[in-house]
Amino acid sequence: MEHDKWQARKNVNANYFLALFFGLIHGLGFANSIRMMLASDQSLGWGLFGFNVGLEAGQVVVVFIILLISKLLLDIAKVPQRIYIFVVSLAVFAFAAKMAIERIPG
């Protein structure tokens, strides 16, 4: 039992590290674009900080809206969870397929 707890903690720590690593790479990818958008007297650090705070705030709002809609559909409208999951999965698949098809050259 103790081994399972240790393994779970190790997996969580690895997930945090991977999220931090990819987040850092992702953020650095924006640095050059942000540098071009900033005024010449504004520092890159504060510009990047402001951009990331705005991006995170937007993500929190989107997640909140999705959770609110899910709560309304599952608890108030009494949509069966199995149907809800199927419909949401189908919508995500359709959106991802559309984006993938749009990126095919030709």
C-alpha angles and dihedrals in degrees: 000000000000090000090056092053091049091049092049091050090048091052092049091050090050090050091052091050093049092047091050093047096049091041090054093049090046092050093048089053088063094047095084093046091048091048089060092048096049125090114254092250095052120092122238092230096059092040092052091044092052092046092051094046090052092047093049092047089053091050092050090052092049092048090048091052092048091049091048092050090047091051091049094049098042102038106025103029090035094223107174111255093231092056092044092053091047094050094045091047091049091050092049091048092050092049092048092047091050091051092047093050091049090057094055107107118234 
